């Protein structure tokens, strides 16, 4: 008796968006893992498909968090630079 198992989510769309807008290196790793999900599932390797799905989700989240951290640092540096210019410490 064979049980029907649901296909794991591949996180491909999310991984592509993270690659484009947040963190290129981590997003690429997420895309690579996301593309493995469907082929492993179709080959009958359900455990491998689930692992690839989990890895894609993990790297996508790391890329998203990394992108947000870099954005916050950039905004802080910009705000501090503008604050220095407003206070008359323009670097002259």
N, CA, C and O atoms as a DFTB+ gen file, in Angstrom:
368 C
 N C O
     1  1       0.845      -1.190       0.000
     2  2       0.000       0.000       0.000
     3  2       0.888       1.250       0.000
     4  3       1.693       1.453       0.909
     5  1       0.732       2.056      -1.001
     6  2       1.544       3.264      -1.140
     7  2       0.759       4.461      -0.645
     8  3      -0.400       4.653      -1.014
     9  1       1.396       5.264       0.193
    10  2       0.728       6.454       0.697
    11  2       1.100       7.640      -0.175
    12  3       2.245       7.775      -0.607
    13  1       0.130       8.488      -0.425
    14  2       0.359       9.677      -1.229
    15  2       0.928      10.773      -0.336
    16  3       0.330      11.146       0.673
    17  1       2.079      11.274      -0.720
    18  2       2.735      12.303       0.071
    19  2       2.668      13.632      -0.672
    20  3       2.838      13.680      -1.890
    21  1       2.424      14.693       0.057
    22  2       2.314      16.021      -0.556
    23  2       3.689      16.529      -0.960
    24  3       4.685      16.304      -0.271
    25  1       3.717      17.212      -2.079
    26  2       4.975      17.805      -2.564
    27  2       5.378      18.947      -1.634
    28  3       4.558      19.816      -1.338
    29  1       6.632      18.958      -1.168
    30  2       7.078      20.062      -0.306
    31  2       7.139      21.374      -1.090
    32  3       7.351      21.375      -2.303
    33  1       6.951      22.477      -0.390
    34  2       7.056      23.809      -1.006
    35  2       8.500      24.016      -1.443
    36  3       9.427      23.663      -0.713
    37  1       8.696      24.582      -2.622
    38  2      10.070      24.734      -3.112
    39  2      10.680      26.108      -2.835
    40  3      11.894      26.255      -2.976
    41  1       9.914      27.105      -2.454
    42  2      10.407      28.448      -2.104
    43  2      11.187      29.110      -3.246
    44  3      12.054      29.946      -2.994
    45  1      10.889      28.747      -4.484
    46  2      11.634      29.303      -5.610
    47  2      11.338      30.788      -5.808
    48  3      12.263      31.577      -5.998
    49  1      10.089      31.174      -5.768
    50  2       9.730      32.592      -5.971
    51  2      10.356      33.446      -4.879
    52  3      10.944      34.491      -5.160
    53  1      10.229      32.999      -3.628
    54  2      10.804      33.748      -2.501
    55  2      12.321      33.848      -2.634
    56  3      12.906      34.893      -2.346
    57  1      12.957      32.762      -3.070
    58  2      14.412      32.758      -3.223
    59  2      14.864      33.723      -4.308
    60  3      15.876      34.407      -4.156
    61  1      14.112      33.780      -5.406
    62  2      14.451      34.714      -6.486
    63  2      14.303      36.155      -6.006
    64  3      15.150      36.999      -6.302
    65  1      13.236      36.439      -5.271
    66  2      13.037      37.802      -4.765
    67  2      14.136      38.193      -3.778
    68  3      14.618      39.324      -3.810
    69  1      14.533      37.273      -2.908
    70  2      15.629      37.556      -1.972
    71  2      16.921      37.802      -2.746
    72  3      17.701      38.683      -2.384
    73  1      17.149      37.034      -3.803
    74  2      18.353      37.219      -4.618
    75  2      18.357      38.593      -5.275
    76  3      19.390      39.261      -5.307
    77  1      17.227      39.015      -5.791
    78  2      17.155      40.301      -6.495
    79  2      17.215      41.497      -5.560
    80  3      17.851      42.501      -5.881
    81  1      16.556      41.402      -4.399
    82  2      16.381      42.586      -3.572
    83  2      17.163      42.596      -2.261
    84  3      17.278      43.650      -1.635
    85  1      17.696      41.474      -1.834
    86  2      18.312      41.448      -0.503
    87  2      19.777      41.040      -0.527
    88  3      20.657      41.866      -0.286
    89  1      20.035      39.804      -0.808
    90  2      21.395      39.288      -0.644
    91  2      21.685      38.275      -1.738
    92  3      21.188      37.150      -1.699
    93  1      22.480      38.671      -2.702
    94  2      22.760      37.845      -3.870
    95  2      23.371      36.479      -3.530
    96  3      22.842      35.468      -3.992
    97  1      24.453      36.395      -2.748
    98  2      25.076      35.074      -2.521
    99  2      24.151      34.081      -1.812
   100  3      24.059      32.924      -2.222
   101  1      23.478      34.515      -0.769
   102  2      22.597      33.610      -0.035
   103  2      21.356      33.276      -0.850
   104  3      20.825      32.172      -0.739
   105  1      20.895      34.198      -1.652
   106  2      19.755      33.942      -2.521
   107  2      20.062      32.899      -3.578
   108  3      19.202      32.087      -3.919
   109  1      21.280      32.912      -4.100
   110  2      21.679      31.913      -5.095
   111  2      21.682      30.519      -4.483
   112  3      21.231      29.562      -5.112
   113  1      22.187      30.402      -3.258
   114  2      22.166      29.110      -2.572
   115  2      20.721      28.645      -2.374
   116  3      20.420      27.462      -2.535
   117  1      19.837      29.568      -2.028
   118  2      18.425      29.231      -1.855
   119  2      17.804      28.770      -3.174
   120  3      17.027      27.816      -3.189
   121  1      18.138      29.434      -4.273
   122  2      17.605      29.041      -5.581
   123  2      18.078      27.643      -5.953
   124  3      17.297      26.832      -6.451
   125  1      19.348      27.362      -5.713
   126  2      19.878      26.032      -6.040
   127  2      19.120      24.950      -5.279
   128  3      18.748      23.928      -5.855
   129  1      18.893      25.170      -3.996
   130  2      18.145      24.188      -3.209
   131  2      16.678      24.126      -3.641
   132  3      16.087      23.046      -3.658
   133  1      16.095      25.256      -3.984
   134  2      14.693      25.283      -4.397
   135  2      14.476      24.492      -5.683
   136  3      13.442      23.843      -5.847
   137  1      15.444      24.543      -6.596
   138  2      15.288      23.814      -7.855
   139  2      15.442      22.311      -7.670
   140  3      15.029      21.547      -8.542
   141  1      16.015      21.870      -6.578
   142  2      16.182      20.436      -6.321
   143  2      14.904      19.781      -5.804
   144  3      14.761      18.561      -5.887
   145  1      13.978      20.572      -5.273
   146  2      12.799      20.015      -4.600
   147  2      11.939      19.202      -5.558
   148  3      11.676      18.028      -5.299
   149  1      11.498      19.798      -6.655
   150  2      10.577      19.116      -7.557
   151  2      11.210      17.895      -8.218
   152  3      10.570      16.849      -8.333
   153  1      12.472      18.023      -8.655
   154  2      13.103      16.882      -9.318
   155  2      13.304      15.717      -8.351
   156  3      13.125      14.560      -8.734
   157  1      13.673      16.007      -7.109
   158  2      13.843      14.930      -6.128
   159  2      12.500      14.290      -5.807
   160  3      12.415      13.069      -5.676
   161  1      11.461      15.086      -5.680
   162  2      10.130      14.547      -5.378
   163  2       9.628      13.680      -6.526
   164  3       9.097      12.590      -6.310
   165  1       9.802      14.180      -7.754
   166  2       9.340      13.418      -8.923
   167  2      10.110      12.111      -9.096
   168  3       9.579      11.146      -9.646
   169  1      11.356      12.074      -8.629
   170  2      12.163      10.845      -8.700
   171  2      11.811       9.878      -7.571
   172  3      12.331       8.763      -7.526
   173  1      10.940      10.295      -6.668
   174  2      10.539       9.422      -5.572
   175  2      11.372       9.578      -4.315
   176  3      11.166       8.850      -3.344
   177  1      12.310      10.515      -4.319
   178  2      13.161      10.770      -3.151
   179  2      12.486      11.809      -2.266
   180  3      12.882      12.975      -2.255
   181  1      11.482      11.391      -1.534
   182  2      10.693      12.333      -0.746
   183  2      11.497      12.944       0.394
   184  3      11.318      14.119       0.714
   185  1      12.375      12.166       1.008
   186  2      13.201      12.697       2.092
   187  2      14.177      13.746       1.560
   188  3      14.396      14.778       2.194
   189  1      14.754      13.477       0.407
   190  2      15.680      14.432      -0.204
   191  2      14.943      15.700      -0.630
   192  3      15.478      16.801      -0.505
   193  1      13.723      15.550      -1.130
   194  2      12.920      16.709      -1.518
   195  2      12.590      17.561      -0.302
   196  3      12.644      18.789      -0.371
   197  1      12.250      16.921       0.811
   198  2      11.935      17.667       2.031
   199  2      13.172      18.391       2.559
   200  3      13.083      19.530       3.019
   201  1      14.335      17.721       2.491
   202  2      15.579      18.353       2.944
   203  2      15.919      19.556       2.064
   204  3      16.324      20.599       2.578
   205  1      15.761      19.424       0.752
   206  2      16.030      20.537      -0.157
   207  2      15.065      21.694       0.120
   208  3      15.459      22.859       0.059
   209  1      13.813      21.377       0.423
   210  2      12.829      22.407       0.757
   211  2      13.226      23.133       2.040
   212  3      13.178      24.361       2.110
   213  1      13.615      22.365       3.044
   214  2      14.039      22.971       4.310
   215  2      15.282      23.839       4.118
   216  3      15.385      24.923       4.692
   217  1      16.230      23.351       3.303
   218  2      17.447      24.129       3.044
   219  2      17.140      25.408       2.267
   220  3      17.707      26.462       2.555
   221  1      16.245      25.317       1.286
   222  2      15.869      26.510       0.522
   223  2      15.223      27.549       1.438
   224  3      15.517      28.740       1.340
   225  1      14.343      27.089       2.326
   226  2      13.696      28.003       3.271
   227  2      14.723      28.646       4.197
   228  3      14.665      29.847       4.463
   229  1      15.665      27.839       4.686
   230  2      16.691      28.345       5.604
   231  2      17.544      29.418       4.923
   232  3      17.745      30.493       5.488
   233  1      18.048      29.139       3.715
   234  2      18.913      30.099       3.036
   235  2      18.146      31.330       2.583
   236  3      18.700      32.429       2.548
   237  1      16.868      31.154       2.236
   238  2      16.049      32.298       1.868
   239  2      15.869      33.224       3.072
   240  3      15.948      34.446       2.945
   241  1      15.624      32.625       4.246
   242  2      15.474      33.437       5.455
   243  2      16.783      34.129       5.817
   244  3      16.780      35.303       6.187
   245  1      17.904      33.414       5.715
   246  2      19.206      34.039       5.999
   247  2      19.454      35.218       5.067
   248  3      19.929      36.266       5.505
   249  1      19.136      35.056       3.785
   250  2      19.315      36.139       2.827
   251  2      18.421      37.329       3.127
   252  3      18.839      38.480       3.001
   253  1      17.191      37.047       3.523
   254  2      16.253      38.126       3.864
   255  2      16.730      38.878       5.101
   256  3      16.720      40.108       5.120
   257  1      17.144      38.154       6.122
   258  2      17.646      38.785       7.349
   259  2      18.912      39.581       7.047
   260  3      19.071      40.701       7.533
   261  1      19.810      39.011       6.251
   262  2      21.036      39.724       5.881
   263  2      20.741      41.006       5.123
   264  3      21.374      42.034       5.366
   265  1      19.790      40.951       4.211
   266  2      19.419      42.138       3.454
   267  2      18.827      43.223       4.333
   268  3      19.125      44.404       4.153
   269  1      17.990      42.828       5.284
   270  2      17.385      43.802       6.207
   271  2      18.457      44.424       7.092
   272  3      18.441      45.634       7.320
   273  1      19.391      43.614       7.595
   274  2      20.469      44.142       8.441
   275  2      21.323      45.139       7.658
   276  3      21.659      46.207       8.171
   277  1      21.670      44.797       6.436
   278  2      22.474      45.710       5.609
   279  2      21.706      47.003       5.337
   280  3      22.292      48.085       5.359
   281  1      20.403      46.901       5.082
   282  2      19.591      48.096       4.851
   283  2      19.541      48.988       6.090
   284  3      19.652      50.209       5.977
   285  1      19.375      48.393       7.263
   286  2      19.340      49.169       8.506
   287  2      20.682      49.857       8.741
   288  3      20.719      51.026       9.122
   289  1      21.778      49.146       8.518
   290  2      23.107      49.749       8.681
   291  2      23.280      50.912       7.703
   292  3      23.802      51.963       8.076
   293  1      22.847      50.731       6.464
   294  2      22.956      51.785       5.466
   295  2      22.143      53.016       5.880
   296  3      22.618      54.147       5.773
   297  1      20.930      52.787       6.347
   298  2      20.081      53.910       6.774
   299  2      20.707      54.631       7.963
   300  3      20.701      55.861       8.012
   301  1      21.243      53.886       8.915
   302  2      21.904      54.510      10.071
   303  2      23.111      55.331       9.642
   304  3      23.309      56.446      10.124
   305  1      23.918      54.785       8.741
   306  2      25.094      55.525       8.276
   307  2      24.677      56.786       7.528
   308  3      25.302      57.835       7.684
   309  1      23.634      56.692       6.724
   310  2      23.138      57.856       5.996
   311  2      22.595      58.900       6.961
   312  3      22.856      60.093       6.810
   313  1      21.835      58.441       7.957
   314  2      21.257      59.371       8.932
   315  2      22.353      60.052       9.739
   316  3      22.268      61.249      10.011
   317  1      23.383      59.302      10.125
   318  2      24.481      59.908      10.884
   319  2      25.261      60.891      10.021
   320  3      25.708      61.929      10.508
   321  1      25.423      60.574       8.760
   322  2      26.106      61.492       7.851
   323  2      25.324      62.758       7.647
   324  3      25.889      63.852       7.643
   325  1      24.024      62.622       7.476
   326  2      23.168      63.810       7.313
   327  2      23.111      64.598       8.600
   328  3      23.075      65.828       8.571
   329  1      23.102      63.908       9.736
   330  2      23.087      64.598      11.018
   331  2      24.339      65.427      11.209
   332  3      24.281      66.540      11.729
   333  1      25.482      64.882      10.785
   334  2      26.735      65.625      10.889
   335  2      26.731      66.827       9.979
   336  3      27.259      67.875      10.349
   337  1      26.160      66.712       8.811
   338  2      26.093      67.837       7.881
   339  2      25.157      68.930       8.410
   340  3      25.427      70.119       8.244
   341  1      24.075      68.523       9.037
   342  2      23.115      69.493       9.569
   343  2      23.722      70.251      10.748
   344  3      23.485      71.449      10.903
   345  1      24.499      69.561      11.576
   346  2      25.094      70.190      12.743
   347  2      26.339      71.027      12.392
   348  3      26.923      71.662      13.270
   349  1      26.727      71.028      11.162
   350  2      27.862      71.853      10.764
   351  2      29.173      71.102      10.748
   352  3      30.224      71.719      10.574
   353  1      29.149      69.817      10.919
   354  2      30.366      69.007      10.855
   355  2      30.454      68.373       9.481
   356  3      30.544      67.151       9.365
   357  1      30.430      69.158       8.482
   358  2      30.389      68.676       7.110
   359  2      31.678      68.098       6.605
   360  3      31.734      67.697       5.442
   361  1      32.711      68.028       7.398
   362  2      33.952      67.405       6.985
   363  2      34.949      68.368       6.356
   364  3      35.890      67.935       5.691
   365  1      34.759      69.643       6.553
   366  2      35.683      70.612       5.962
   367  2      36.895      70.783       6.827
   368  3      37.788      71.561       6.492
